[in-house]
Amino acid sequence: MSDPIASYLKKHAETLVKDVGIENAARLSGKSKATLGRYYSGDPEHADRFMPVDVVARLEAAASFPHMTSALADLRGLQVSYDQANRDEPRNINANVVSLSQRFAQLMAEYNQSIADGVISINEAKRLLAETQDMQRVLVEIKLSLEHNAQT
């Protein structure tokens, strides 16, 4: 395969399928084992076949690591922070709003402490960043809950 991006994506598609297991991947995705194989095949006749995003989402939900998401981020020069705790059963919206309020209060307390001397040190910036990322995770959970509720 002459296209390095295609080759890279196909290798990660194969890793994802093997992580989940071919039988399980077929069941989860609703695709045949042969179709899944075509998504990562290096044969020229399958060069333009890639795993659909809905299949990626279903398989990554069952995988030990988000292989395709990570590969796509790599291609754009982005970094993905993977949080195993985020894979747990989503909390209800009320629990998420309470968590968001607590996280915001913690962020403001960290910020107040950090800015007291007029300078935010590297360690203080790292703590603020970590708290901001935790808030972002909660906001994503809230967004997903609201989208789910809007569809039902």
C-alpha positions as CSV (number, residue, x, y, z in Angstrom):
1,M,0.0,0.0,0.0
2,S,1.6,3.2,-1.1
3,D,-0.5,5.7,0.9
4,P,1.1,6.0,4.3
5,I,-2.0,7.4,5.9
6,A,-4.2,4.5,4.6
7,S,-1.6,2.0,5.7
8,Y,-1.5,3.5,9.2
9,L,-5.3,3.5,9.6
10,K,-5.5,-0.1,8.3
11,K,-2.9,-1.2,10.8
12,H,-4.8,0.4,13.7
13,A,-8.1,-1.0,12.4
14,E,-6.5,-4.5,12.6
15,T,-5.2,-3.8,16.1
16,L,-8.7,-2.7,17.2
17,V,-10.4,-5.8,15.7
18,K,-7.8,-8.2,17.3
19,D,-8.1,-6.4,20.6
20,V,-11.9,-7.1,20.7
21,G,-11.6,-10.5,19.0
22,I,-12.8,-11.1,15.4
23,E,-16.0,-13.0,16.5
24,N,-16.9,-10.4,19.1
25,A,-16.1,-7.6,16.7
26,A,-18.4,-9.1,14.1
27,R,-21.2,-9.5,16.6
28,L,-20.8,-5.9,18.0
29,S,-20.5,-4.2,14.6
30,G,-23.1,-6.2,12.7
31,K,-20.4,-6.8,10.0
32,S,-19.2,-10.1,8.8
33,K,-15.7,-11.3,9.6
34,A,-14.8,-11.0,6.0
35,T,-16.0,-7.4,5.8
36,L,-14.0,-6.6,9.0
37,G,-10.9,-8.2,7.3
38,R,-11.3,-6.0,4.3
39,Y,-11.2,-2.9,6.5
40,Y,-7.6,-3.7,7.4
41,S,-6.5,-5.6,4.3
42,G,-3.4,-4.3,2.6
43,D,-4.5,-5.9,-0.7
44,P,-4.9,-3.3,-3.5
45,E,-8.5,-4.3,-4.2
46,H,-9.4,-3.2,-0.6
47,A,-7.2,-0.1,-0.5
48,D,-10.3,2.2,-0.5
49,R,-12.2,0.3,2.2
50,F,-12.1,1.8,5.7
51,M,-13.9,1.1,8.9
52,P,-17.0,3.3,9.2
53,V,-17.0,5.6,12.2
54,D,-20.1,3.9,13.9
55,V,-18.2,0.6,13.7
56,V,-15.1,2.2,15.3
57,A,-17.3,3.6,18.1
58,R,-18.9,0.2,18.8
59,L,-15.6,-1.7,18.8
60,E,-13.7,0.9,20.8
61,A,-16.4,0.7,23.5
62,A,-15.4,-2.9,24.0
63,A,-11.7,-2.5,23.4
64,S,-9.0,-2.1,26.0
65,F,-7.8,1.1,24.2
66,P,-9.3,3.5,21.6
67,H,-6.9,2.4,18.8
68,M,-8.5,4.2,15.9
69,T,-9.3,7.4,17.8
70,S,-5.7,7.5,18.9
71,A,-4.5,6.9,15.3
72,L,-6.6,9.7,14.0
73,A,-5.4,12.1,16.7
74,D,-1.8,11.1,15.9
75,L,-2.4,12.0,12.2
76,R,-3.5,15.5,13.2
77,G,-0.7,16.0,15.7
78,L,-3.2,15.8,18.6
79,Q,-2.9,14.0,21.9
80,V,-5.7,12.0,23.4
81,S,-6.0,11.6,27.1
82,Y,-7.4,8.2,27.9
83,D,-9.3,7.9,31.2
84,Q,-10.3,4.3,32.1
85,A,-12.8,5.7,34.7
86,N,-14.7,7.3,31.8
87,R,-15.6,3.8,30.5
88,D,-17.7,3.1,33.6
89,E,-21.5,3.2,33.5
90,P,-22.5,6.9,32.9
91,R,-24.0,8.7,35.9
92,N,-27.4,10.3,35.7
93,I,-27.6,14.0,34.8
94,N,-28.2,15.1,38.4
95,A,-25.0,13.4,39.6
96,N,-23.1,15.0,36.7
97,V,-24.3,18.5,37.5
98,V,-23.3,18.0,41.2
99,S,-19.9,16.7,40.1
100,L,-19.5,19.7,37.7
101,S,-20.3,22.1,40.4
102,Q,-17.8,20.5,42.7
103,R,-15.1,20.5,40.0
104,F,-15.8,24.1,39.3
105,A,-15.4,25.0,42.9
106,Q,-12.2,23.1,43.1
107,L,-10.9,24.8,40.0
108,M,-11.7,28.3,41.5
109,A,-10.0,27.3,44.8
110,E,-6.9,26.1,42.9
111,Y,-6.9,29.3,40.8
112,N,-7.3,31.6,43.8
113,Q,-4.4,29.8,45.5
114,S,-2.2,29.9,42.4
115,I,-2.7,33.5,41.6
116,A,-2.2,34.7,45.2
117,D,1.5,35.6,44.5
118,G,0.7,37.0,41.1
119,V,2.4,34.2,39.2
120,I,1.1,30.8,38.2
121,S,3.9,28.3,38.5
122,I,4.4,25.3,36.2
123,N,3.1,23.0,39.0
124,E,0.1,25.2,39.6
125,A,-0.7,25.3,35.9
126,K,-0.5,21.5,35.8
127,R,-3.0,21.3,38.6
128,L,-5.3,23.8,37.0
129,L,-5.1,22.0,33.7
130,A,-5.9,18.6,35.4
131,E,-8.9,20.1,37.1
132,T,-10.1,21.7,33.8
133,Q,-9.7,18.4,32.0
134,D,-11.8,16.7,34.7
135,M,-14.5,19.4,34.2
136,Q,-14.4,18.8,30.5
137,R,-15.0,15.0,31.0
138,V,-18.0,15.8,33.2
139,L,-19.3,18.2,30.6
140,V,-19.0,15.6,27.9
141,E,-20.9,13.1,30.1
142,I,-23.7,15.7,30.5
143,K,-23.8,16.4,26.8
144,L,-24.1,12.7,26.0
145,S,-26.8,12.3,28.6
146,L,-28.8,15.2,27.2
147,E,-28.4,14.0,23.6
148,H,-29.6,10.5,24.7
149,N,-32.6,12.1,26.5
150,A,-33.4,14.2,23.4
151,Q,-33.5,11.1,21.2
152,T,-35.8,9.1,23.5
